[in-house]
Amino acid sequence: MIIFLEMTMIISPAFAQSAGAGGPGALAQLLPFLLIFVVFYFLLIRPQQKRAKEHRQLVNSLKKGDQVITSGGISGKVIKAVDEKDTVEVEIASGVVVNVVRAMIAEVRDKNGEPMKPEKGKK
């Protein structure tokens, strides 16, 4: 003979109620996250994109005779820069020529040794 025991469960009123629909409280909960994203965009993401664009313009405008400094700290003079190639030839000492990837050029200097600004309006 099998004895079945019935257990009665007591359900509290808090669990028995259905979840409320998302009203104005849901927007108020998301507002801090939206504000944080906006602050991050204007303080971090946008300036970084602007610097990357300026660096791309600077690297794409390299020409023969430019004084450059690589991201490794090596300075030299560009002796050959072909627009279609990803590398430029840089003379780092008399008779010593190395190929440098364009993206590794940290800055371009003018004849006086001052950093050059990227040209506006160039692609």
Secondary structure, 3 states (H helix, E strand, C coil): CCCCCCCCCCCCHHHHCCCCCCCHHHHHHHHHHHHHHHHHHHHHHHHHHHHHHHHHHHHHCCCCCCEEEECCCCEEEEEEECCCCCEEEEEEECCEEEEEEHHHEEEEECCCCCECCCCCCCC
